[in-house]
Amino acid sequence: MDRTNEFDWTATSCEEQMRHARAASTIARDRIMREYDWSLHPEVVLGWLSAQKGIGLGSALSAFFNGDPWRFNYLPKRDVSAEYRGVASLLDSICQRINAGFYLPDLAPMCPQNMNKLDAWVTNQRHDLRDHRRGRWVIESEVLDPLFASKRAAIEEELRRERALQAKAAEAEKAGAASKSFSLKKLVKPLAG
């Protein structure tokens, strides 16, 4: 039985968290990657989890964005304060594995919040390219194709549903207008009197 949801990450030591992560199923490890609180022991716990086979791309990207990479993206490595060097190094490792295609492409979709962060990140990368600059972490677009393909498919399905609803509403409106113009008085000649 998977007890990942019952485990109190905030009230346990780094060693207990590692024992729990090592004992977790692949699916549970994937979920831990998505949800782990970076204010706890990310360098140890996420450092180990991010190197495990069976982690999904969406989970790796979620972990990456949960680590708030924006705060270091344009900061030279030497200017990262000692207290954050481990976090920045972990972000380096996760991004390198993402770009290497280490993570599985289709385990579970990213939550909308992290999908929006990914959209913003990719948009910033395009602006950086246009402006002839480069951040510390560049996520290769080819690696993201599976995620964006599923997002495109979801958007297209939503558009199809919306168009179908609009077509039904237009038909109902036409039918309502036609029934309002129909009158029994128009069919029956008035009696002259």
N, C-alpha and C positions, 0 to 999 in steps of 0.2 A: 504494500500500500504506500502510495506517495504521500508523505507528510510535509511536503514543502510549504504548503499554506499554513500549517500549524506551527511551524518553526518561527520563533521570535528572533529575527535578525538583529534587532536593536538591543536586546538584553543578553547577547552571547559574545564570547570572546572570539578573536580571530581564529584560534585553534578549533573551537567548536563549529564555527562557520565552515571551515575547511573540511572538517570531518563530515558535516552535513552535505556539503557540495559534492565531495567525493563519493558519498553513498547514494546520491540522487540518481534517478533515471536520466536518460538522455533528454527526454521531454521536459523533465523538471529542471535540468541544467539550463536548457534553452530558456525556460521561463525566468529562472534566476538571473540570467544575463539581461533580460529585458527590464527586470524590476529592481535590481540591486541598488541600494542607496550608496552613492559615492561618498557620503560623509562617514561611512563605517571603515572598512578595510579593503578598498578597491584594488590596490596594487597587488595584494596577496590573493584575494578571492577571485576577482575578475581577471587578474593576471593568469591564474590557473585555468579558470573556466574558458577564457577566450582562446586558449591553446588546445582545447579539447575537440575531437572530431564529433560531428553530429549537431553542432550549433548552427542555427539558421542565419542567413544573411540579415533578415529583418531584426533578429535579436542582437546581432553584433552591431548593427547600425543604431538600434535603440540604446544599447549600452554606450556606444560612442557619443551620441547626443546627450544622454543622461550625464555624461562627464563634462558637459559644457565646454566643448572645444573652442568656441568663439573667443573665450578669454585669452587663449594662447596662440591663436592661428596666425597672427601677424607679429608676434613677439619672437625675436631671435632666441634660440635655445639658451644662449648664455645669459639672457635677461630674465629667464624664468627663475623665480625665487626658489631657494632650496626646499622650502616646504611643499612646493608644487611640482618639483622635478619628477617625482615618482608617478604622479597623475599624468603629466605630459608624456612621459615615457610609455605609460600604459596606452594612452591615446595613440601614440606612434605605432605601437605593436598592433593594436586593433585595426587601425587604418591600413597598415601594411598587409595584414591578413585579408582584409576586405578586398584590396586591390589585387592580391595574389589569387583570389577565387577560392580561398580556403573554406569559406562558410557555405552551407547548403542554401540554394536559392529559394526553395518553396516550402519551408516548414509552416510558417504562420505569417499572416499579413502584419505589417506594422500598424500600430495604433495611429489614428488620424493626427494626433499631436506630433508624433515623431515623423510621420510622413510629411507634414507641413514643414518641420525643421529640415528634413532632407530636401524638399523643394527649395527652401530658402538657401540652403548650403550650395546646391547646384546652381542656382541663380547667381549667388555671390561668386562662384567659380567662373561663370561666364563673364561676369563684370570684370573680374580680375584678369582674365585672358584679354578682354577688350582693352583694359587699362595697362596692360603689360606688367602685371605684378602677379605674385603667386603667394598663397598662404602656405603654412606649414603642412597642412593636410589637404591633398587633392584626391578626391574619390573619382576613380575612373568611371566614365559614363557607361562603358560596355558592361561593367560589373552590375550596374544598376538596372540594366534592361529588363530583367525578369520582374523586378518590383514595379517599374513603370508600366510594363506590359499589363500586369494585373490591375494597376490603377487605371490605365486607359480603358481596359475592358469594363471595369466597374463604372467609369464615367459614361462610356458608350451605352451600357445597359440602362443607367439612370436616365440618359437622354431619350432612349427608346421608350421607356416607361412614361416619361413626361410628355413626349409627343403623342403617345397613345391616349393618355388622359386628356390632353388638349383636344384631340380629335373627337373623343367621346363627348366632351363638354360642348364642342361646336355643334355636333349632331343633335345633342339634347336641346341646345338653344334653338336650332332650326326647327326641331319638332315642336318645341314650346311655342315658337312664333307662328308656326303653321296652325297649331290648335287654337291659338287666340284669334286668328283671322277667320276661322270656321265659325259659322253662326247658323242655327236652325232657322232664324228669321229670314235669312237670305235665301233659303231653299223654299220656304213656304210663301206663296203670294199673299199679301195682306188682303183681307176681305173688305171689299168696298161696302160701304154702309149705309 
